[in-house]
Amino acid sequence: MPGDRTNGAADGAAPDGAPDGHGTPAEDPAAAEPGEPAPAAADSAVSGEGAADPAAADGASAVAAQVPAPSPRPRPRPAADENADENADAADPAPAGTPDPADAAAADVEETTVRTAAVGADPAVTPAPAAGAAWFRPSDAEATQAIPLAGAARPAPPQSEQPTQQLRRAASFDPPTERIQLPAAGSPPPTGPAGPADAGEGPAPRRRRRLLVGVALVALLALLYVADLAFSMGGVPRGVSVAGLQVGGLTRGEAEQRLRAAIEPRATRPVAVTAGDVRTEIDPQAAGLQVDWGATLDQAGSQPLNPITRIASFFTTREVGVINSADERSVTTALEQLAPLVDRQPVEGSVRFEGLKPVPVAPVDGRRLDLPAAVGVLERDWAGGAPVALPLVPLRAATTTDDVQQAIDAVARPAVSAPVTVNGEGAQATLAPEVVASALSFRADPAADPKLVPEINEEKITDALNPQLAATEKPNRDATLDFSSGSPVVVPSQDGRGVDYDTTLRDLLKVLTQPAPRQITAVYADQPAKVTTDDINKLGIVGEISSFTTGGFAADSGQNIKRAAEQIDGSIVEPGETFSLNAKTNPRDAAHGYVEAGIIEDGHPARGVGGGVSQVATTLYNAAYFAGMVNVAHKEHSFYISRYPVAREATVFDNVIDLKFRNDGPTGVLIKTIWTPSSLTVKMFGTKRYEVTSTTGPRTNVTQPNTVTIPPGQPCSPSNGAPGFTATDTRTLRNIQTGETRSETRTVKYNPSPIVVCGR
């Protein structure tokens, strides 16, 4: 084949019979397959022109004469060749030194045996199905050569190759199963994609071509990256949105212009907010919501250098929100108005009575506006145009329905199953089940077992038993001052003896859980006067030094006001002593005569046992204020209550908020309370030292209330609301003896009370 001769000359040719690149010598034509005539010696080498080369033939004959013919042995056939013609697997003698096929396989050498047709004849090529090798069965006049498959290791070809060896090299890149059609002698070389140039191309040129393509691709990507970075340098990173507006890829000036065009009109419209099932609106100007344009665009960041980030920005969006430039306190104040309607304290499980039937009250979880987080959310999202969802904090009830059922079965139902007889000295009293039902309540205590703790309102029990046992008692009487004649006259005290109800009722709960008949014995004790005649005489009390009255409370609050007033009535504040309202009235619970009523908790209306005592605190504070007492501690309500003096009122809460004042005079002070169903008066008696006046400053920093809409079906009490404001109160004290004057000013900030609209 002329084309192969050119490549073979370039590579060098080897004499026939020399080992090829796989260590397998060219087969001897004398070793014919059984049943086939031996070909002529001249046919053992095929000329590129189709004629025998005398020199090559002589060389081949000489070599063949020197190599003895090996004894025939069967050639192992691959497993995949089990269905091939049995004659094809007959003994195929190989020259001495030829490796066993199994050894060749172990050395990862694959061969393809090509039996070329006689000179001038068309080859018959038949690939064998064995994996890794292709077998070609030629006609009777064929010579046999071994051609390595693509990827098989071979050394550099010798200087002179036989045509079949050149064919082996040219076919080395073809798959093992591909048919190789040898051109007939004298035929022109093939053209097109399978022409001589491609046939002689090995893996190295292809690797070089792939490397060049890869380098070109990397260079192109680097060029695109640099161009993209240079084009977008100084602008807003791609994929950034602010308040729902896409500003990525714009210059900062363009981005600010787009934001101003969309957001500034929103600053004049109410911002819709939601908190759970409550939906309302906030005035952005009143709340101080303003956009800091520079800081907002700054938080978008600079152009990212990471190529992965830049590619991802084509497919993602990053919302950065807005930065508020106003005072955060204004935003906080606006949101504080929502707390009264959003916050719900958890309702603990309990038991109530319908007549004598105990009814379970299931626990209900509560919630609280997460005010610090809500401020950040509102400042970030208000300009987006969509309702702003404010975060809530869930408040879990400590009790369960099982706790409620246990309280019914163990306490409530047995307690009202029968009356209780109280045996006094010479008389008996009956505690009816109806009275027990009205006095029995349950308090949640997470640390207790069971978690619902029963409590008895001793005040109601005492009110029921006292008339029945009054004839067996001698009442006491405190010393007082009578001013009816114009000058104070001491009314002497009187000691008494009566039922000690605290001791008598100590085991009442245990008795109520026992079967009928049930009875207890009344315990009697001496009852000395709280304020004796000597106490009044030693105080140096000359007359009344102050008095203050408040009114306008509800019936349930009035019961708690009455109870607290009773507890502080007759109290004496010695010279240098500090009075504490909590110390006199705590614990304010059902067991000590308090009931559930309205309270203000965390700045919003709620209900709790002891509600209304803040009115006692305000009345007592003003009495001490005008008596010239030293203010030690007190706290105003979070929003203004119109029935109290501006900046001159007080509240109490558990042991957290207290009212304290100190008597810094040389004589004692007596506190007297006068309660009616519509008013409370607190008077202080002692020696007057000061003339006291109060001056209230103007209301400043007025903050308008927000409107809060309660969804239909939710508990709602409509309200017209009230503005918030800041005010001052100045107390001026003039010493009666010296005429010396001093002033004290206190500044108070009230939050606005929201306008409440009930949904329909």
C-alpha positions in Angstrom: 0.0 0.0 0.0 1.8 3.1 -1.1 0.3 5.3 1.6 1.5 2.9 4.3 4.9 2.6 2.9 5.5 6.3 3.3 4.6 6.2 7.0 6.5 2.9 7.4 9.6 4.4 5.9 9.4 7.3 8.2 9.1 5.1 11.2 11.6 2.5 10.1 10.9 -1.1 9.0 11.7 -4.4 10.6 12.5 -7.7 8.9 9.7 -10.2 8.7 9.6 -12.4 11.7 11.1 -9.8 14.1 9.0 -9.2 17.2 6.4 -6.5 16.9 5.5 -3.9 19.6 3.6 -6.5 21.6 6.5 -9.1 21.6 4.6 -11.4 19.1 6.6 -12.3 15.9 5.0 -12.3 12.5 3.4 -15.6 11.8 5.2 -18.1 9.5 3.2 -18.8 6.4 4.2 -22.4 6.6 2.0 -22.8 9.7 -1.3 -23.1 7.9 -4.5 -24.0 9.6 -5.5 -27.6 9.4 -7.5 -28.4 6.3 -6.1 -25.4 4.4 -3.3 -25.6 1.7 0.0 -23.9 2.7 0.5 -20.7 0.8 3.5 -20.1 -1.3 6.6 -18.6 0.3 6.3 -15.5 -1.8 2.9 -14.8 -0.3 4.3 -14.4 3.2 5.1 -10.8 2.5 2.9 -8.4 0.8 4.4 -5.6 -1.3 3.0 -2.1 -1.2 2.6 -2.4 -5.0 1.0 -5.9 -4.9 4.1 -7.7 -6.2 6.7 -9.7 -4.3 9.8 -7.8 -3.4 12.7 -10.1 -4.1 15.0 -8.8 -1.4 12.3 -8.9 1.2 11.3 -12.4 0.0 14.9 -13.6 0.2 15.2 -12.1 3.7 12.0 -13.7 4.8 13.0 -17.0 3.4 16.3 -16.9 5.2 14.7 -16.1 8.5 12.0 -18.8 8.0 14.7 -21.3 7.2 16.5 -20.6 10.4 13.4 -20.8 12.6 12.1 -24.3 13.1 8.4 -24.8 12.7 6.8 -25.2 16.1 4.6 -28.0 16.9 0.9 -27.0 16.5 -1.1 -26.1 19.7 -4.6 -24.8 20.1 -5.0 -21.1 20.5 -7.2 -20.3 23.5 -10.3 -18.4 22.4 -12.1 -15.7 24.3 -15.2 -16.6 26.3 -17.3 -14.4 24.1 -16.3 -16.4 21.0 -18.1 -19.6 22.1 -20.6 -19.5 19.2 -18.0 -18.9 16.5 -17.1 -21.4 13.7 -15.2 -24.3 15.3 -12.8 -24.4 12.4 -11.7 -20.9 13.2 -10.4 -22.1 16.5 -8.4 -25.0 15.1 -4.7 -25.3 15.9 -3.1 -22.1 14.7 0.6 -22.6 15.0 2.6 -19.7 16.4 6.3 -19.2 16.1 8.5 -20.2 19.0 8.6 -17.6 21.7 5.1 -16.3 21.1 3.5 -15.6 24.6 0.5 -17.5 25.6 -2.7 -15.5 25.1 -3.5 -15.7 28.8 -0.1 -14.2 29.5 -0.7 -11.5 27.0 -4.1 -10.7 28.7 -2.4 -10.5 32.0 0.0 -7.9 30.6 -3.0 -5.9 29.4 -2.0 -6.4 25.8 -4.8 -6.7 23.4 -4.3 -8.0 19.8 -6.3 -8.1 16.7 -5.3 -10.8 14.2 -5.8 -9.6 10.7 -5.5 -12.2 8.0 -4.8 -10.3 4.8 -5.9 -11.5 1.5 -3.5 -12.6 -1.3 -2.1 -10.0 -3.5 -4.7 -8.6 -5.7 -7.6 -10.2 -3.8 -10.2 -8.3 -1.8 -9.8 -9.1 2.0 -12.6 -10.8 3.8 -12.7 -9.2 7.2 -14.7 -10.9 10.0 -14.5 -9.4 13.5 -14.6 -11.9 16.3 -17.1 -11.2 19.2 -14.4 -11.7 21.9 -14.1 -8.8 24.2 -10.9 -6.8 23.7 -9.9 -8.4 20.4 -11.2 -8.6 16.7 -10.6 -11.7 14.6 -10.5 -11.5 10.8 -10.8 -14.7 8.8 -9.2 -14.4 5.4 -9.3 -16.6 2.4 -6.9 -19.6 1.9 -4.1 -17.5 0.5 -4.0 -15.1 3.5 -1.1 -14.3 5.7 -1.7 -13.5 9.4 -0.4 -10.5 11.3 -1.2 -9.2 14.9 -2.3 -5.6 15.2 -2.5 -4.0 18.7 -5.7 -2.2 19.8 -5.9 1.4 20.7 -4.2 2.2 23.9 -1.9 -0.8 23.9 1.7 0.0 24.8 4.2 -0.5 22.0 7.8 0.7 21.3 8.7 2.9 18.4 8.3 1.1 15.1 11.5 -0.2 13.3 12.9 1.4 10.3 11.2 -0.8 7.8 7.7 -2.3 8.3 5.7 -4.8 6.5 2.4 -3.6 5.2 0.5 -5.5 7.8 2.6 -3.9 10.5 1.9 -0.5 9.1 -1.8 -1.4 9.0 -1.6 -2.4 12.7 -0.3 1.1 13.6 -2.8 2.9 11.5 -5.7 0.9 13.0 -4.4 1.2 16.6 -6.8 4.1 17.4 -9.9 2.2 16.2 -12.3 0.5 18.7 -11.8 -3.2 19.0 -15.1 -4.0 17.5 -14.8 -1.8 14.4 -14.4 -3.4 11.0 -11.1 -2.5 9.3 -11.4 -2.6 5.5 -8.0 -2.9 3.8 -7.8 -1.3 0.4 -7.0 -3.6 -2.5 -3.6 -3.4 -4.0 -3.3 -0.5 -6.4 -6.4 1.3 -5.2 -6.1 5.0 -4.5 -5.7 6.2 -0.9 -9.0 7.0 0.9 -10.1 10.6 1.1 -12.2 12.6 3.5 -12.3 12.3 7.2 -10.7 8.8 7.1 -8.0 9.8 4.7 -4.3 9.1 5.2 -3.7 12.2 7.4 -6.3 11.1 9.9 -5.3 7.5 9.8 -1.8 8.4 10.9 -2.9 10.8 13.7 -2.3 9.6 17.3 -3.5 10.6 20.8 -0.8 13.3 21.2 -2.1 15.7 18.5 -5.7 15.3 19.9 -4.5 16.1 23.4 -2.8 19.2 22.1 -5.9 20.3 20.3 -8.1 19.8 23.4 -5.6 21.7 25.5 -5.6 24.6 23.1 -9.4 24.6 23.1 -9.5 24.6 26.9 -7.0 27.4 27.2 -9.0 29.5 24.7 -12.2 28.9 26.7 -10.5 29.9 30.0 -9.1 33.0 28.3 -12.6 33.9 27.0 -14.2 33.5 30.4 -11.5 35.6 32.0 -12.1 38.3 29.4 -15.9 38.2 30.1 -15.3 38.3 33.9 -13.0 41.4 33.6 -15.4 43.1 31.2 -18.3 42.5 33.5 -16.4 43.7 36.6 -15.2 46.8 34.7 -18.7 47.6 33.4 -20.4 47.3 36.8 -17.6 48.8 39.0 -19.0 51.5 41.3 -22.7 50.4 40.8 -25.1 48.5 43.0 -24.3 44.7 42.9 -26.5 42.8 40.5 -29.6 41.1 42.0 -30.1 43.6 44.9 -33.6 44.9 45.7 -34.6 47.5 48.2 -38.2 47.6 49.5 -39.2 45.3 46.7 -37.6 47.5 44.0 -34.8 46.1 41.8 -31.8 48.4 41.9 -29.1 45.8 41.1 -26.8 46.9 38.2 -27.7 50.6 38.5 -25.3 53.3 39.6 -25.8 54.6 43.1 -27.4 57.8 41.7 -29.8 55.9 39.5 -30.7 53.6 42.4 -31.4 56.4 44.8 -33.5 58.2 42.2 -35.6 55.0 41.6 -36.0 54.5 45.4 -37.0 58.1 46.0 -39.6 58.0 43.3 -41.3 54.9 44.8 -40.8 55.4 48.5 -41.2 59.1 49.2 -44.9 58.9 48.3 -45.3 56.0 50.7 -44.0 58.2 53.5 -47.3 60.2 53.5 -49.6 57.2 53.6 -50.4 55.0 56.6 -48.3 51.8 56.9 -50.4 48.7 57.4 -49.1 46.4 60.1 -50.3 43.1 61.4 -49.6 41.4 64.8 -51.3 38.0 65.0 -55.0 38.6 64.2 -54.7 42.4 64.9 -54.4 44.6 61.9 -53.8 48.4 62.2 -52.0 51.3 60.5 -49.2 53.5 61.7 -48.5 57.0 60.5 -44.9 56.9 59.2 -44.3 60.6 59.9 -45.6 60.4 63.4 -43.5 57.3 64.0 -40.4 59.0 62.6 -40.0 56.6 59.7 -37.5 58.1 57.2 -35.1 56.6 54.8 -31.4 57.1 55.1 -30.6 56.7 51.4 -26.9 56.5 51.6 -26.9 54.0 54.4 -29.5 51.9 52.6 -27.4 51.6 49.5 -24.3 51.1 51.6 -25.8 47.9 53.0 -26.1 46.5 49.5 -22.4 46.1 49.6 -19.8 46.6 46.8 -19.2 44.6 43.7 -18.3 41.0 44.6 -15.0 39.7 43.2 -15.9 36.0 43.6 -16.8 34.8 40.0 -19.3 32.2 41.4 -21.1 35.0 43.3 -21.2 37.1 40.1 -22.6 34.3 38.1 -25.2 33.4 40.8 -26.4 37.1 40.8 -27.9 36.6 37.3 -30.3 34.1 38.8 -30.9 35.3 42.4 -32.4 38.3 44.2 -31.2 39.7 47.5 -33.5 42.0 49.5 -31.7 44.4 51.8 -34.6 46.6 53.1 -34.2 50.2 54.1 -32.3 52.0 56.9 -34.2 54.4 59.1 -32.7 57.7 59.8 -35.2 58.9 62.5 -35.0 58.5 66.3 -35.7 54.9 67.2 -37.6 56.1 70.3 -40.4 57.5 68.1 -40.8 54.1 66.4 -40.9 52.4 69.8 -43.6 54.8 71.0 -45.7 54.1 68.0 -45.5 50.3 68.5 -46.2 50.6 72.2 -49.7 51.7 71.4 -50.3 48.3 69.8 -49.3 46.4 72.9 -52.6 47.0 74.8 -54.5 45.1 72.1 -51.9 42.7 70.8 -50.7 41.3 74.1 -52.6 38.6 75.8 -51.6 37.1 79.0 -52.0 33.3 79.2 -55.2 32.2 81.0 -54.4 29.5 83.4 -56.8 26.7 83.9 -59.2 27.0 86.7 -62.6 26.0 88.1 -65.6 28.2 88.4 -69.0 27.4 89.8 -72.4 27.6 88.2 -74.5 27.4 91.4 -73.0 24.4 93.1 -71.7 22.7 89.9 -68.0 23.0 89.3 -67.2 24.0 85.7 -63.7 23.5 84.2 -61.9 26.5 82.7 -59.4 25.4 80.1 -56.0 27.0 80.0 -55.3 29.3 77.0 -51.8 30.3 75.8 -51.1 34.0 75.5 -48.8 36.2 73.4 -46.8 39.3 73.6 -45.5 41.8 71.0 -41.8 41.4 70.7 -41.2 45.1 70.9 -37.4 45.3 70.3 -37.7 42.9 67.3 -40.8 44.7 66.0 -39.0 48.0 65.9 -36.3 46.6 63.7 -38.9 44.8 61.4 -40.9 48.0 61.0 -37.9 50.2 60.3 -36.7 47.7 57.7 -39.9 46.8 55.9 -42.3 49.8 56.2 -41.3 51.2 52.8 -42.0 48.0 50.9 -45.7 48.8 50.3 -47.0 45.5 51.8 -48.4 45.0 55.3 -45.6 44.6 57.9 -46.0 41.4 60.0 -44.7 42.2 63.5 -43.1 39.4 65.5 -44.9 37.9 68.6 -43.6 36.0 71.6 -45.8 33.1 72.7 -46.7 32.9 76.4 -47.4 29.3 77.5 -49.9 28.5 80.2 -48.4 26.6 83.1 -51.5 24.4 83.7 -53.2 21.7 81.6 -56.7 20.4 81.2 -55.6 17.4 83.4 -54.7 19.8 86.2 -58.2 21.3 85.9 -59.9 18.0 86.1 -57.8 16.9 89.1 -58.8 20.1 90.9 -62.5 19.4 90.2 -62.4 15.8 91.3 -60.2 16.3 94.4 -61.3 19.6 95.8 -64.1 21.5 94.0 -66.8 18.8 93.9 -66.3 17.6 97.5 -66.1 21.2 98.8 -69.7 22.0 98.0 -71.2 18.6 98.7 -72.3 19.5 102.2 -72.4 22.4 104.7 -69.8 23.0 107.5 -70.8 23.6 111.1 -68.7 26.1 113.1 -69.0 25.6 116.9 -68.6 28.9 118.8 -68.7 29.7 122.5 -72.4 29.4 123.2 -73.5 29.5 119.6 -73.1 27.7 116.3 -72.7 29.0 112.7 -73.4 27.2 109.5 -71.2 27.6 106.4 -73.5 26.9 103.5 -72.2 25.2 100.3 -73.2 28.4 98.3 -70.8 30.4 100.5 -68.0 27.9 100.0 -68.6 28.1 96.2 -68.3 31.9 96.2 -65.1 31.8 98.4 -63.3 28.9 96.8 -60.9 29.7 93.9 -57.8 28.1 92.4 -54.4 29.7 91.8 -51.9 28.3 89.2 -48.5 27.5 90.7 -46.1 25.8 88.3 -43.9 24.7 91.2 -46.7 23.0 93.1 -48.1 19.5 92.7 -50.9 19.7 91.8 -50.4 22.9 89.8 -53.8 24.3 90.7 -53.7 25.3 94.3 -57.1 25.9 96.1 -57.6 29.2 98.0 -60.3 30.3 100.3 -61.3 34.0 100.5 -61.4 34.4 104.3 -63.1 37.7 103.9 -66.2 36.1 102.4 -66.2 33.3 105.0 -65.8 35.8 107.8 -68.6 37.9 106.5 -70.8 34.9 106.5 -69.9 33.6 110.0 -69.5 36.9 111.8 -73.2 37.8 112.1 -73.9 34.3 113.4 -71.1 34.5 116.1 -71.2 38.2 116.9 -73.1 37.6 120.2 -70.1 35.6 121.4 -67.6 38.4 120.9 -66.6 41.7 122.5 -65.4 44.0 119.7 -62.3 46.2 120.0 -62.0 49.9 119.1 -58.9 52.0 118.0 -58.2 55.3 119.5 -59.2 58.2 117.2 -59.3 61.9 117.1 -62.6 63.7 117.2 -62.6 67.1 115.5 -66.2 67.9 115.8 -65.6 70.5 118.5 -63.0 72.3 116.4 -60.0 71.0 118.2 -58.8 67.4 118.2 -60.1 65.3 121.1 -58.7 61.8 121.6 -61.3 59.1 121.7 -59.7 56.3 123.8 -59.1 52.8 122.5 -60.8 49.7 123.7 -59.5 46.1 123.7 -61.8 43.2 122.8 -62.2 39.5 122.5 -63.5 37.6 119.6 -63.1 34.8 117.0 -59.6 34.5 115.6 -60.7 33.7 112.1 -57.2 33.3 110.8 -56.6 30.4 113.2 -60.2 29.1 113.0 -60.1 28.8 109.2 -56.6 27.5 108.9 -57.7 23.9 108.3 -60.9 24.7 106.4 -59.7 23.4 103.1 -58.8 20.0 104.6 -62.3 19.8 106.2 -64.0 20.7 102.8 -62.6 17.6 101.2 -63.9 15.2 103.9 -67.3 13.5 103.8 -70.3 14.8 105.8 -71.0 15.6 108.5 -68.2 18.3 108.6 -67.5 20.7 111.5 -64.8 22.9 112.9 -64.4 24.7 116.3 -64.1 28.5 116.5 -60.9 29.7 118.2 -61.3 32.8 120.4 -58.5 35.3 121.3 -58.0 38.8 122.8 -58.3 41.5 120.2 -56.4 44.6 121.3 -56.9 47.9 119.6 -54.4 48.6 116.7 -54.1 52.2 117.8 -54.1 52.8 121.5 -54.8 56.0 123.4 -51.1 56.1 124.4 -50.2 55.9 120.7 -52.3 58.9 119.9 -51.0 60.9 122.9 -47.3 60.1 122.1 -47.6 61.0 118.5 -47.9 64.7 119.2 -50.8 64.8 116.8 -52.4 68.2 116.7 -54.8 67.9 113.8 -55.3 66.9 110.2 -52.3 67.8 108.0 -53.6 66.5 104.6 -56.5 64.9 102.8 -57.1 63.6 99.3 -60.1 62.0 97.6 -60.5 60.0 94.3 -63.5 58.3 92.8 -64.9 56.7 89.6 -64.0 53.0 90.1 -65.9 49.9 89.0 -67.7 47.6 91.4 -65.0 44.8 91.3 -62.2 47.3 91.6 -64.1 48.9 94.5 -63.9 45.6 96.5 -60.2 45.6 96.2 -59.9 49.3 97.0 -62.0 48.7 100.2 -59.8 45.8 101.2 -56.5 47.7 100.8 -58.0 50.7 102.5 -58.9 48.5 105.5 -55.3 47.2 105.7 -53.7 50.6 105.8 -56.3 52.3 108.0 -54.9 53.4 111.3 -51.3 53.0 110.3 -48.8 55.1 112.2 -45.6 56.4 110.5 -43.1 57.1 113.3 -40.6 60.0 112.9 -37.8 58.8 110.4 -39.9 55.7 109.4 -40.6 54.8 105.7 -44.1 53.6 104.8 -44.5 50.9 102.1 -47.9 50.2 100.6 -46.8 46.7 99.4 -45.6 45.8 102.9 -49.1 46.6 104.3 -51.2 45.0 101.6 -49.3 42.1 100.1 -50.0 39.4 99.2 -53.0 40.8 97.3 -54.7 37.5 96.5 -58.0 35.7 96.9 -57.0 34.2 100.2 -56.6 37.7 101.6 -59.9 39.1 100.3 -59.0 40.4 96.9 -60.9 39.6 93.7 -60.1 39.8 90.0 -60.5 43.3 88.4 -59.1 45.5 85.8 -55.4 46.3 85.9 -52.8 47.9 83.6 -50.0 45.5 82.8 -47.1 46.2 80.5 -48.8 49.4 79.4 -52.1 47.9 78.4 -55.4 46.9 80.0 -55.7 43.5 81.5 -57.3 41.7 84.4 -55.8 40.3 87.6 -56.6 39.6 91.2 -56.1 42.9 93.2 -57.0 45.2 90.3 -57.9 48.7 91.5 -55.3 49.0 94.2 -53.5 51.6 92.0 -56.3 53.9 93.0 -55.4 53.5 96.6 -51.8 54.2 95.7 -52.7 57.4 93.9 -55.0 58.6 96.7 -52.3 57.8 99.4 -49.5 59.4 97.3 -51.4 62.7 97.0 -52.2 62.6 100.8 -48.5 62.1 101.5 -47.6 64.7 98.9 -49.6 67.5 100.6 -48.5 66.3 104.0 -44.9 67.1 103.1 -43.7 63.5 103.2 -40.5 62.7 101.5 -41.0 60.8 98.2 -38.9 57.6 98.3 -40.3 55.6 95.4 -43.3 55.6 93.1 -44.1 55.1 89.4 -46.8 56.6 87.3 -49.1 54.8 84.8 -47.8 54.2 81.3 -50.6 56.3 79.8 -52.7 59.0 81.4 -55.9 58.2 83.3 -58.1 61.2 83.3 -59.5 60.8 86.8 -56.0 61.3 88.3 -54.0 64.5 88.5 -51.5 64.9 85.6 -47.9 63.8 86.7 -49.2 63.3 90.2 -50.4 59.8 90.5 -49.0 56.3 91.3 -49.4 52.6 90.6 -48.3 49.4 92.3 -47.8 45.8 90.9 -47.0 42.8 93.0 -43.6 43.3 94.7 -42.1 44.9 91.6 -43.7 48.4 91.8 -44.3 50.0 95.2 -45.3 53.3 96.7 -42.9 54.5 99.5 -42.7 57.7 101.4 -40.8 58.8 104.6 -41.8 60.9 107.6 -38.9 63.2 108.2 -40.7 65.3 110.8 -40.3 65.3 114.6 -43.7 63.8 115.3 -45.7 60.8 114.1 -48.3 60.7 111.4 -51.6 58.7 111.6 -53.2 57.5 108.4 -57.0 57.1 108.2 -59.0 55.9 105.3 -62.7 56.4 104.4 -64.2 54.2 101.8 -67.6 54.4 100.1 -68.9 52.5 97.0 -68.0 55.6 94.8 -65.0 57.2 96.5 -61.9 56.8 98.6 -60.5 59.4 101.0 -57.1 59.2 102.8 -56.4 61.6 105.7 -53.2 62.2 107.6 -53.0 63.5 111.1 -50.0 64.9 112.8 -48.3 68.3 113.4 -48.5 70.4 110.3 -45.1 71.7 109.1 -45.6 72.8 105.5 -48.0 74.6 103.3 -47.8 72.6 100.1 -48.9 73.8 96.6 -48.7 72.0 93.3 -48.1 73.5 89.8 -48.7 71.4 86.7 -46.7 72.3 83.6 -48.1 72.4 80.0 -48.4 69.2 77.9 -45.6 69.0 75.4 -44.3 66.5 72.9 -47.9 65.5 72.0 -48.1 62.2 70.2 -51.3 61.3 68.4 -52.8 57.9 69.0 -52.9 55.2 66.3 -56.0 53.4 65.2 -56.2 49.7 66.0 -58.8 47.6 64.4 -59.9 44.4 66.2 -61.0 41.6 63.9 -64.6 40.4 64.1 -65.2 37.8 66.7 -62.4 39.0 69.0 -63.1 40.6 72.4 -63.1 44.3 71.9 -63.9 47.5 73.9 -64.0 50.5 71.6 -62.1 53.6 72.6 -61.6 57.1 71.3 -58.0 57.0 72.5 -56.0 59.8 73.8 -52.8 61.6 72.8 -49.5 60.9 74.6 -47.6 63.8 76.0 -45.0 65.0 78.5 -45.8 67.0 81.5 -44.2 68.3 84.7 -45.4 68.7 88.3 -43.7 71.1 90.7 -44.3 70.7 94.4 -43.6 73.8 96.5 -43.1 73.5 100.2 -43.1 76.6 102.5 -42.0 75.9 106.1 -44.7 77.4 108.4 -42.2 78.2 111.2 -39.3 79.7 109.1 -41.1 80.8 105.9 -38.3 78.9 103.9 -39.5 77.7 100.5 -38.2 74.9 98.3 -39.5 73.3 95.1 -39.3 69.8 93.6 -40.1 69.2 89.9 -40.9 65.8 88.4 -41.2 65.2 84.6 -43.5 62.4 83.4 -43.9 61.0 79.8 -47.3 59.4 79.0 -47.7 57.1 76.0 -50.8 57.7 73.7 -53.8 55.5 74.3 -54.8 53.9 70.9 -58.1 54.4 69.2 -59.8 51.1 69.2 -62.2 50.1 66.4 -64.1 46.9 66.7 -64.6 44.9 63.5 -68.1 44.0 62.4 
